[in-house]
């Protein structure tokens, strides 16, 4: 089976400014609550661990917030000891102070231990959630129809797999335990404050509404910019990925200035949304600090007055001020978390939007699995258009017998390549049927259907690995001897043996350490190795020299014996011996027959054929 079909890269090059409907404008999340709810569903399998985290977070917080109250008693004891010393008494009770210090050390150690345990668990949960998201995205990519990738850049998809999932993962890791700790701290500190003085507590609580108004105001304004920031980041990645992939073309056509200009436009959009988002969220800390300082002043004045009235002790003032700091800290953390959560919801929404994209049509629950495929292909009133409102194949019918060699010719855009894409079910029809050995192809599983096809494309695809591994990709269980035999049939063996390390030579990531013609020979060898029932050659010899082309044609003639073969070619001289030639124009078959019959008609094929010998380019 040839794997070229579903991994072939689309041509890349300088792309347009922006890659989606969000380009150049800001939008709030379409469904903030829905996104948050979906994220919670990913945490449900770990509810036991999260309960443990909550317990340890509460324990850590309790051990931490009890400290100031005990420390306040130590302060009061020292104050009373000093007063006693001045009055001629026994002075400070250092034994009592020592016990308090030891108690505080023990409490703070327990608090740190509990905090470490809950952090360890939360990190594991967040990584498992991000692992699951990446796995689902990877599986989703394989279930998406090709039409999705016709409209979305590769960089945009990569951004969702990397940037967006990383944002969600980091947020869960940092924010999950903080949310629990902040909530526990808020409640615990409030109880301790009330135990010291309800009057001082009321004054301290006046900070809350002011703080909440500030937080909500900033969050409301900054959320749309965080969404735009994530979107613009994906656009920047998409642009860079496309330009890098097509940098040779960009340089050849002197498009450097245009590419830089387009990048600056997209980068400016990212800069504009990012600095606004970060600036607005950054305002929260200084504003919260200012509001907190106002609270300290009010509490200190009231505490001094209550201490003079003997309502509270001097140490209680110190404890209460520490509790105010602990009380405002979770509010500050909530402000920081809200900043992170905004980015998280924007990223999570993009991930869930991708996971919610329309998938390929569902396969049959009882798929047909033929023991032996003969290779008969029938097209019955096939209608298709990449867009439903623009049908390019209007009514195509043809019955192709097993073992026939079928050539499809016509000008660019006539629908030649589209037919074989439909045959392999890369796209679903708008009407009609395609039959393989009398069975509708929709009744096969896609993997079984495509296992019967070998495909060699004009745009070669090789991965980073040895030449042996690249050819063996056609049939993974093939032996080295079978790989070499396929290479010989494709007339690739000779050039391979002249390379450093021969079959063990590693093709680099860009596959630029071998020529274009050599790449094509390797993909042909891969198709030969797969030994398909139906062979599809899409401009398979367009990138090789004339001498090599003749050798390949001989090898292909032997390969195609007893097999159904579809050949798509512009060079009509290569398909003169085809059993049937389908001449396409504007999605319709305008002529059909063998080479001699079509020339005798003096029609469209006659014009195409003769134009190639008049040095007129058919476009």
C-alpha positions as CSV (number, residue, x, y, z in Angstrom):
1,X,0.0,0.0,0.0
2,X,1.3,3.4,-0.9
3,X,1.2,5.9,1.9
4,X,1.8,8.8,-0.4
5,X,-1.8,9.6,-0.6
6,X,-2.7,11.0,2.8
7,X,0.6,12.5,3.7
8,X,1.4,14.5,0.7
9,X,2.2,18.1,1.6
10,X,0.3,20.8,-0.2
11,X,2.5,23.4,-1.9
12,X,3.7,26.1,0.5
13,X,4.8,29.6,-0.1
14,X,4.1,33.2,0.8
15,X,0.5,33.2,2.0
16,X,-2.1,35.9,2.4
17,X,-2.4,38.1,5.3
18,X,-4.3,36.3,8.0
19,X,-5.6,32.7,7.8
20,X,-9.1,32.8,9.2
21,X,-12.1,34.8,10.0
22,X,-10.5,36.2,13.1
23,X,-7.8,38.0,11.2
24,X,-7.7,41.7,12.0
25,X,-10.5,41.8,14.6
26,X,-11.1,40.9,18.2
27,X,-13.8,38.5,19.5
28,X,-14.8,37.2,22.8
29,X,-15.0,33.5,23.3
30,X,-18.1,32.1,21.7
31,X,-19.0,30.0,24.6
32,X,-17.0,30.7,27.8
33,X,-19.1,28.6,30.1
34,X,-19.3,25.8,27.6
35,X,-15.6,25.7,27.2
36,X,-15.0,25.7,31.0
37,X,-17.6,22.9,31.3
38,X,-15.8,20.8,28.7
39,X,-12.5,21.4,30.5
40,X,-14.0,20.2,33.7
41,X,-15.2,17.0,32.0
42,X,-11.5,16.2,31.2
43,X,-10.8,16.5,35.0
44,X,-13.6,14.1,36.0
45,X,-11.6,10.9,35.7
46,X,-9.2,12.3,38.3
47,X,-11.8,13.4,40.9
48,X,-10.4,11.1,43.6
49,X,-7.0,12.7,43.1
50,X,-8.5,16.1,43.1
51,X,-10.3,15.4,46.4
52,X,-7.0,14.3,47.9
53,X,-5.5,17.6,46.6
54,X,-8.3,19.5,48.2
55,X,-7.8,17.8,51.6
56,X,-4.0,18.4,51.5
57,X,-4.6,22.0,50.4
58,X,-7.0,22.6,53.3
59,X,-4.5,21.0,55.7
60,X,-1.6,23.0,54.3
61,X,-3.7,26.2,54.6
62,X,-4.9,25.5,58.1
63,X,-1.3,24.9,59.3
64,X,-0.3,28.1,57.7
65,X,-3.1,30.4,58.9
66,X,-2.9,29.2,62.5
67,X,0.6,30.5,62.7
68,X,-0.1,34.3,62.9
69,X,-2.6,33.7,65.8
70,X,0.1,31.8,67.8
71,X,2.7,34.4,66.9
72,X,0.3,37.1,68.1
73,X,0.3,35.4,71.5
74,X,4.1,35.4,71.5
75,X,4.0,39.2,70.8
76,X,1.5,39.8,73.6
77,X,3.7,37.7,76.0
78,X,6.8,39.7,75.1
79,X,4.9,43.0,75.4
80,X,3.5,41.9,78.8
81,X,7.0,40.7,79.9
82,X,8.5,44.1,79.0
83,X,5.8,45.9,81.0
84,X,6.4,43.5,83.9
85,X,10.1,44.1,83.8
86,X,9.6,47.8,83.8
87,X,7.3,47.4,86.8
88,X,9.8,45.3,88.7
89,X,8.3,41.9,87.8
90,X,9.8,38.7,86.4
91,X,10.0,39.9,82.8
92,X,9.7,37.9,79.6
93,X,8.9,34.1,79.9
94,X,11.5,32.8,77.4
95,X,10.4,29.2,78.0
96,X,6.9,30.1,76.7
97,X,8.4,31.9,73.7
98,X,10.6,28.8,72.9
99,X,7.6,26.5,72.9
100,X,5.7,28.8,70.5
101,X,8.7,29.0,68.1
102,X,9.0,25.2,68.1
103,X,5.2,24.9,67.5
104,X,5.4,27.4,64.6
105,X,8.3,25.5,63.0
106,X,6.4,22.3,63.2
107,X,3.2,23.8,61.7
108,X,5.1,25.5,58.8
109,X,7.0,22.2,58.0
110,X,3.7,20.3,57.9
111,X,2.2,23.1,55.7
112,X,5.2,22.9,53.3
113,X,4.9,19.0,53.2
114,X,1.2,19.1,52.4
115,X,1.8,21.8,49.8
116,X,4.4,19.6,48.1
117,X,2.2,16.6,48.0
118,X,-0.7,18.5,46.5
119,X,1.6,20.1,43.9
120,X,2.9,16.7,42.9
121,X,-0.6,15.3,42.3
122,X,-1.8,18.4,40.4
123,X,1.2,18.3,38.1
124,X,0.4,14.6,37.3
125,X,-3.2,15.4,36.6
126,X,-2.4,18.4,34.4
127,X,0.1,16.4,32.3
128,X,-2.4,13.6,31.8
129,X,-5.1,16.0,30.7
130,X,-2.7,17.6,28.2
131,X,-1.6,14.2,27.0
132,X,-5.2,13.2,26.4
133,X,-5.8,16.5,24.5
134,X,-2.8,15.9,22.3
135,X,-3.8,12.3,21.7
136,X,-7.4,13.4,20.7
137,X,-6.0,16.1,18.4
138,X,-3.7,13.6,16.7
139,X,-6.6,11.2,16.2
140,X,-8.8,14.0,15.0
141,X,-6.3,15.0,12.4
142,X,-6.6,11.5,10.8
143,X,-10.4,11.7,10.8
144,X,-10.7,15.2,9.2
145,X,-11.6,15.4,5.5
146,X,-9.0,16.9,3.2
147,X,-11.3,19.8,2.5
148,X,-10.5,21.1,6.1
149,X,-6.8,21.3,5.3
150,X,-7.6,23.1,2.0
151,X,-8.8,26.1,4.0
152,X,-6.7,25.9,7.2
153,X,-2.9,26.4,7.2
154,X,-0.6,23.7,8.6
155,X,0.8,26.3,11.1
156,X,-2.7,26.9,12.5
157,X,-3.2,23.2,13.2
158,X,0.3,23.0,14.7
159,X,-0.4,26.0,17.0
160,X,-3.4,24.1,18.5
161,X,-1.3,21.0,19.1
162,X,1.6,22.9,20.7
163,X,0.8,26.5,21.9
164,X,-2.8,26.0,22.9
165,X,-2.4,22.7,24.6
166,X,0.7,23.9,26.4
167,X,-1.3,27.0,27.6
168,X,-4.1,24.7,29.0
169,X,-1.5,22.4,30.6
170,X,0.5,25.1,32.3
171,X,-2.7,26.8,33.5
172,X,-4.0,23.6,35.1
173,X,-0.6,23.0,36.7
174,X,-0.3,26.5,38.1
175,X,-3.9,27.5,38.8
176,X,-5.6,24.4,40.0
177,X,-3.9,24.1,43.3
178,X,-3.9,28.0,43.6
179,X,-7.7,28.1,43.3
180,X,-8.1,25.5,46.0
181,X,-5.5,27.1,48.3
182,X,-6.9,30.6,47.7
183,X,-10.5,29.5,48.5
184,X,-9.4,27.6,51.7
185,X,-7.2,30.5,52.8
186,X,-10.0,33.0,52.3
187,X,-12.4,31.1,54.5
188,X,-9.8,30.1,57.1
189,X,-8.4,33.6,57.4
190,X,-11.9,35.1,57.7
191,X,-12.7,32.7,60.6
192,X,-9.4,33.7,62.4
193,X,-10.1,37.4,61.8
194,X,-13.5,37.1,63.3
195,X,-12.1,35.3,66.4
196,X,-9.9,38.4,67.0
197,X,-12.3,41.2,66.3
198,X,-15.6,41.4,64.4
199,X,-15.2,45.2,64.1
200,X,-11.8,45.0,62.5
201,X,-13.0,42.2,60.2
202,X,-15.9,44.4,58.9
203,X,-13.3,47.2,58.0
204,X,-11.1,44.6,56.3
205,X,-14.1,43.2,54.4
206,X,-14.7,46.6,52.8
207,X,-11.7,45.9,50.7
208,X,-13.5,43.0,48.9
209,X,-16.2,44.9,46.9
210,X,-13.6,47.5,45.8
211,X,-11.2,44.7,44.8
212,X,-13.9,42.7,43.0
213,X,-15.0,45.8,41.0
214,X,-11.4,46.3,39.9
215,X,-10.9,42.7,39.0
216,X,-14.2,42.3,37.1
217,X,-13.6,45.5,35.2
218,X,-10.1,44.5,34.1
219,X,-11.2,41.0,33.2
220,X,-14.1,42.2,31.1
221,X,-11.9,44.5,29.1
222,X,-8.9,42.1,28.7
223,X,-10.7,38.9,27.8
224,X,-11.3,39.7,24.1
225,X,-7.6,40.7,23.7
226,X,-6.5,37.3,25.1
227,X,-8.6,35.5,22.6
228,X,-7.2,37.7,19.8
229,X,-3.7,37.1,21.1
230,X,-4.1,33.3,20.8
231,X,-5.6,33.6,17.3
232,X,-2.9,36.0,16.1
233,X,-0.2,33.6,17.5
234,X,-1.6,30.8,15.4
235,X,-1.6,33.1,12.3
236,X,2.1,34.1,12.9
237,X,3.0,30.4,13.2
238,X,1.1,29.5,10.1
239,X,2.8,32.3,8.1
240,X,6.3,31.4,9.3
241,X,5.7,27.7,8.6
242,X,4.5,28.3,5.1
243,X,7.2,30.8,4.2
244,X,9.9,28.5,5.6
245,X,8.5,25.5,3.6
246,X,8.5,27.6,0.4
247,X,11.6,29.7,1.0
248,X,13.2,28.6,-2.3
249,X,10.2,29.8,-4.2
250,X,10.0,33.0,-2.2
251,X,13.6,33.8,-3.1
252,X,13.3,32.7,-6.7
253,X,10.4,35.2,-7.3
254,X,12.0,38.0,-5.2
255,X,9.1,38.0,-2.8
256,X,11.3,38.8,0.2
257,X,9.9,42.3,0.7
258,X,6.3,41.1,0.3
259,X,6.8,38.3,2.8
260,X,8.4,40.6,5.3
261,X,5.6,43.1,4.8
262,X,2.9,40.5,5.3
263,X,4.7,39.1,8.4
264,X,4.9,42.6,9.9
265,X,1.2,43.1,9.4
266,X,0.4,39.8,11.1
267,X,3.0,40.4,13.8
268,X,1.6,43.9,14.5
269,X,-1.8,42.3,15.1
270,X,-0.2,40.0,17.6
271,X,1.7,42.8,19.2
272,X,-1.4,45.0,19.4
273,X,-3.6,42.3,21.1
274,X,-0.8,41.0,23.3
275,X,0.3,44.3,24.8
276,X,-3.3,45.3,25.5
277,X,-4.0,42.0,27.1
278,X,-0.9,42.0,29.2
279,X,-1.1,45.7,30.1
280,X,-4.7,45.5,31.3
281,X,-4.1,42.3,33.3
282,X,-0.9,43.9,34.7
283,X,-2.9,46.8,36.1
284,X,-4.5,44.5,38.6
285,X,-1.5,44.0,40.9
286,X,-0.7,47.7,41.5
287,X,-4.3,48.5,42.0
288,X,-4.9,45.6,44.4
289,X,-1.7,46.6,46.3
290,X,-3.0,50.2,46.6
291,X,-6.4,49.0,47.9
292,X,-4.7,46.6,50.3
293,X,-2.6,49.4,51.8
294,X,-5.8,51.4,52.4
295,X,-7.0,48.5,54.4
296,X,-3.9,48.3,56.5
297,X,-4.2,51.9,57.5
298,X,-7.8,51.6,58.5
299,X,-7.2,48.4,60.5
300,X,-4.2,49.8,62.3
301,X,-6.1,52.9,63.5
302,X,-9.1,50.8,64.6
303,X,-6.8,48.2,66.3
304,X,-4.9,50.8,68.3
305,X,-8.2,52.2,69.5
306,X,-9.5,48.8,70.6
307,X,-6.2,47.9,72.3
308,X,-6.4,51.1,74.3
309,X,-9.9,50.1,75.3
310,X,-8.6,46.7,76.3
311,X,-11.0,45.0,73.9
312,X,-8.1,43.2,72.2
313,X,-4.5,42.6,73.0
314,X,-1.5,44.2,71.4
315,X,-0.4,41.0,69.8
316,X,-3.8,40.6,68.2
317,X,-3.1,43.8,66.1
318,X,0.0,42.2,64.7
319,X,-1.8,38.9,64.0
320,X,-4.7,40.7,62.4
321,X,-2.4,42.7,60.1
322,X,-0.8,39.4,59.0
323,X,-4.2,38.0,58.4
324,X,-5.2,40.9,56.3
325,X,-2.1,40.3,54.2
326,X,-3.1,36.6,54.0
327,X,-6.7,37.7,53.2
328,X,-5.7,40.0,50.3
329,X,-3.2,37.5,49.0
330,X,-5.8,35.0,47.8
331,X,-7.7,37.9,46.2
332,X,-4.5,38.9,44.5
333,X,-4.0,35.3,43.4
334,X,-7.5,35.2,42.1
335,X,-6.6,38.3,40.0
336,X,-3.5,36.5,38.7
337,X,-5.4,33.3,38.1
338,X,-8.1,35.2,36.2
339,X,-5.4,36.5,34.0
340,X,-4.1,33.0,33.3
341,X,-7.7,31.6,33.0
342,X,-8.5,34.1,30.3
343,X,-5.6,32.8,28.2
344,X,-6.6,29.2,29.1
345,X,-10.2,29.6,28.0
346,X,-9.1,31.2,24.8
347,X,-6.7,28.4,24.1
348,X,-9.1,25.6,25.3
349,X,-11.8,27.0,23.1
350,X,-9.6,26.8,20.0
351,X,-8.7,23.2,20.9
352,X,-12.3,22.2,21.4
353,X,-13.3,24.0,18.2
354,X,-10.7,21.9,16.4
355,X,-11.9,18.7,18.1
356,X,-15.5,19.7,17.1
357,X,-14.7,20.1,13.4
358,X,-16.8,18.1,11.0
359,X,-15.2,14.7,10.4
360,X,-15.2,12.4,7.4
361,X,-18.4,10.6,6.7
362,X,-19.0,7.7,9.0
363,X,-17.8,4.4,7.6
364,X,-20.1,1.4,7.2
365,X,-20.7,-0.6,10.4
366,X,-20.4,-3.8,8.3
367,X,-17.7,-2.9,5.8
368,X,-17.0,-5.1,2.8
369,X,-13.7,-6.9,2.8
370,X,-12.9,-8.7,-0.4
371,X,-10.5,-11.6,-0.3
372,X,-9.2,-10.9,-3.8
373,X,-9.7,-7.6,-5.7
374,X,-9.8,-7.8,-9.5
375,X,-9.6,-4.1,-10.1
376,X,-12.8,-3.3,-12.0
377,X,-13.8,0.3,-11.5
378,X,-17.1,1.8,-12.4
379,X,-18.1,5.5,-12.2
380,X,-21.9,6.0,-12.2
381,X,-23.2,9.6,-12.8
382,X,-20.5,11.0,-10.5
383,X,-21.0,14.7,-9.5
384,X,-18.5,16.5,-7.3
385,X,-17.3,20.0,-6.4
386,X,-14.9,21.1,-3.7
387,X,-17.6,23.7,-2.9
388,X,-21.2,22.5,-3.2
389,X,-22.1,25.7,-5.1
390,X,-19.4,25.0,-7.7
391,X,-19.6,21.5,-9.2
392,X,-16.6,20.7,-11.4
393,X,-17.4,17.1,-12.3
394,X,-21.0,17.3,-13.5
395,X,-21.9,13.8,-14.8
396,X,-19.1,11.3,-15.1
397,X,-19.8,7.7,-16.0
398,X,-17.4,5.0,-17.2
399,X,-16.9,1.3,-16.8
400,X,-13.2,0.3,-16.6
401,X,-12.4,-3.4,-16.8
402,X,-9.8,-5.1,-14.7
403,X,-6.2,-4.8,-16.1
404,X,-7.0,-1.8,-18.3
405,X,-4.6,1.1,-18.7
406,X,-6.6,4.3,-18.4
407,X,-5.1,7.7,-19.2
408,X,-6.8,10.9,-18.1
409,X,-5.7,14.0,-20.0
410,X,-6.9,17.6,-20.2
411,X,-5.9,21.1,-19.3
412,X,-5.2,22.2,-15.8
413,X,-8.4,22.4,-13.7
414,X,-10.2,19.9,-15.9
415,X,-10.7,17.5,-13.0
416,X,-8.1,14.9,-13.8
417,X,-6.5,14.6,-10.3
418,X,-9.9,15.1,-8.7
419,X,-11.2,11.8,-10.2
420,X,-8.5,9.7,-8.5
421,X,-9.0,11.5,-5.2
422,X,-12.6,10.6,-5.4
423,X,-11.7,7.0,-6.3
424,X,-9.6,6.7,-3.1
425,X,-12.3,8.5,-1.1
426,X,-10.2,11.5,-0.1
427,X,-13.4,13.4,-0.8
428,X,-17.0,12.2,-0.8
429,X,-19.3,12.6,-3.8
430,X,-22.1,15.2,-4.2
431,X,-23.9,12.6,-6.3
432,X,-23.6,9.3,-8.1
433,X,-21.5,6.3,-7.1
434,X,-18.1,4.8,-7.6
435,X,-17.8,1.0,-7.6
436,X,-14.8,-1.3,-7.1
437,X,-15.5,-4.8,-8.4
438,X,-19.2,-4.0,-8.3
439,X,-19.3,-2.8,-4.7
440,X,-19.9,0.9,-3.8
441,X,-16.6,2.2,-2.3
442,X,-18.6,3.8,0.6
443,X,-19.2,0.3,1.8
444,X,-15.5,-0.4,2.3
445,X,-13.5,0.9,5.3
446,X,-11.2,3.6,4.1
447,X,-8.1,1.7,5.1
448,X,-9.2,-1.5,3.2
449,X,-10.1,0.6,0.2
450,X,-6.8,2.4,0.0
451,X,-4.8,-0.7,0.7
452,X,-5.7,-1.7,-2.9
453,X,-4.2,1.4,-4.4
454,X,-0.7,2.4,-5.1
455,X,-0.2,6.1,-5.8
456,X,2.7,8.0,-7.2
457,X,2.2,11.8,-7.1
458,X,3.9,14.6,-8.9
459,X,4.7,16.2,-5.5
460,X,7.0,13.7,-3.9
461,X,6.9,13.0,-0.2
462,X,9.9,11.5,1.7
463,X,10.5,11.5,5.4
464,X,13.7,11.9,7.4
465,X,15.2,8.4,7.4
466,X,17.3,6.1,5.3
467,X,16.5,5.3,1.7
468,X,15.7,1.7,2.7
469,X,13.1,2.9,5.2
470,X,11.5,5.3,2.7
471,X,11.0,2.6,0.1
472,X,9.9,0.1,2.8
473,X,7.1,2.5,3.7
474,X,5.2,1.0,0.9
475,X,5.1,-2.4,2.7
476,X,6.5,-2.3,6.2
477,X,7.1,-6.0,6.5
478,X,9.1,-6.2,3.3
479,X,12.6,-7.7,3.4
480,X,15.7,-5.9,2.3
481,X,15.9,-8.1,-0.8
482,X,12.3,-7.1,-1.7
483,X,13.1,-3.4,-1.2
484,X,16.2,-3.7,-3.5
485,X,14.2,-5.6,-6.1
486,X,11.5,-2.8,-6.1
487,X,14.3,-0.2,-6.5
488,X,15.7,-2.1,-9.5
489,X,12.3,-2.3,-11.2
490,X,12.0,1.5,-10.6
491,X,15.5,2.0,-12.0
492,X,16.6,3.6,-8.7
493,X,19.1,0.9,-7.7
494,X,21.9,2.3,-9.8
495,X,21.9,5.8,-8.4
496,X,21.3,4.5,-4.9
497,X,24.5,2.5,-5.0
498,X,26.5,5.5,-6.0
499,X,25.4,7.5,-3.0
500,X,27.3,7.6,0.3
501,X,26.2,4.7,2.4
502,X,23.9,3.5,-0.4
503,X,20.5,2.2,0.9
504,X,21.6,3.3,4.4
505,X,22.0,7.0,3.4
506,X,19.8,9.2,5.5
507,X,17.5,11.6,3.7
508,X,17.5,14.8,5.6
509,X,14.4,16.6,6.8
510,X,14.0,18.7,3.7
511,X,15.0,15.9,1.4
512,X,17.4,18.3,-0.4
513,X,20.4,16.0,-0.4
514,X,19.0,14.1,-3.5
515,X,17.6,15.4,-6.7
516,X,13.9,15.8,-7.6
517,X,14.2,13.1,-10.1
518,X,15.8,10.7,-7.6
519,X,13.0,11.5,-5.2
520,X,10.4,10.5,-7.8
521,X,12.2,7.2,-8.5
522,X,12.1,6.4,-4.8
523,X,8.4,7.0,-4.6
524,X,7.9,4.8,-7.6
525,X,9.9,2.1,-6.0
526,X,7.7,2.5,-2.9
527,X,4.6,2.0,-5.0
528,X,6.1,-1.0,-6.8
529,X,6.9,-2.6,-3.4
530,X,3.3,-2.2,-2.2
531,X,2.2,-4.3,-5.2
532,X,-1.2,-2.6,-5.5
533,X,-4.3,-3.9,-7.3
534,X,-4.9,-0.5,-8.8
535,X,-2.1,1.9,-9.7
536,X,-2.5,5.6,-9.9
537,X,0.3,7.7,-11.5
538,X,-0.3,11.5,-11.3
539,X,2.3,13.2,-13.4
540,X,4.7,10.5,-12.2
541,X,7.4,11.1,-14.7
542,X,7.2,14.9,-14.8
543,X,10.4,15.4,-12.8
544,X,12.8,13.0,-14.5
545,X,14.9,13.3,-17.6
546,X,13.9,11.7,-20.9
547,X,16.3,8.8,-20.6
548,X,15.1,7.9,-17.1
549,X,11.5,8.4,-18.2
550,X,12.0,5.7,-20.9
551,X,13.4,3.3,-18.3
552,X,10.5,4.0,-15.9
553,X,8.0,3.5,-18.6
554,X,9.4,0.0,-19.3
555,X,9.4,-0.8,-15.6
556,X,5.8,0.5,-15.3
557,X,4.7,-1.6,-18.3
558,X,5.8,-4.8,-16.5
559,X,4.3,-3.6,-13.2
560,X,0.9,-2.8,-14.7
561,X,0.4,-6.2,-16.3
562,X,-2.8,-7.6,-14.9
563,X,-3.5,-4.5,-12.9
564,X,-5.8,-1.6,-13.5
565,X,-3.8,1.6,-13.9
566,X,-4.9,5.3,-14.0
567,X,-2.3,7.6,-15.6
568,X,-2.7,11.4,-15.4
569,X,-0.2,13.2,-17.7
570,X,0.3,16.4,-19.6
571,X,2.9,14.9,-21.8
572,X,0.6,13.0,-24.1
573,X,3.5,11.1,-25.7
574,X,3.8,9.0,-22.6
575,X,0.3,7.5,-22.8
576,X,-0.1,6.6,-26.5
577,X,-0.3,2.9,-25.6
578,X,-3.1,3.3,-23.1
579,X,-6.2,1.1,-23.6
580,X,-8.5,4.0,-23.0
581,X,-7.9,7.7,-22.9
582,X,-10.4,10.0,-21.2
583,X,-10.2,13.6,-22.4
584,X,-11.5,16.0,-19.8
585,X,-12.5,19.6,-20.0
586,X,-14.3,21.7,-17.3
587,X,-15.1,18.5,-15.3
588,X,-16.7,16.6,-18.2
589,X,-15.4,13.9,-20.4
590,X,-15.5,15.4,-23.9
591,X,-13.8,12.6,-25.7
592,X,-12.7,9.0,-25.1
593,X,-11.0,6.3,-27.1
594,X,-7.4,5.1,-27.8
595,X,-4.7,7.3,-29.1
596,X,-5.3,6.6,-32.8
597,X,-9.0,6.9,-32.6
598,X,-8.8,10.3,-30.8
599,X,-6.3,11.7,-33.3
600,X,-8.5,10.5,-36.2
601,X,-11.4,12.5,-34.7
602,X,-9.5,15.8,-35.0
603,X,-11.1,17.1,-31.9
604,X,-9.9,18.5,-28.5
605,X,-7.4,15.7,-28.0
606,X,-6.0,16.3,-31.4
607,X,-5.5,20.0,-30.5
608,X,-3.8,19.1,-27.2
609,X,-1.5,16.5,-28.7
610,X,-0.3,18.7,-31.6
611,X,0.1,21.8,-29.4
612,X,2.9,20.0,-27.5
613,X,4.9,19.7,-30.7
614,X,4.3,23.3,-31.6
615,X,6.0,24.5,-28.3
616,X,2.6,25.8,-27.1
617,X,2.2,25.3,-23.4
618,X,-1.1,23.8,-22.5
619,X,-2.4,25.4,-19.3
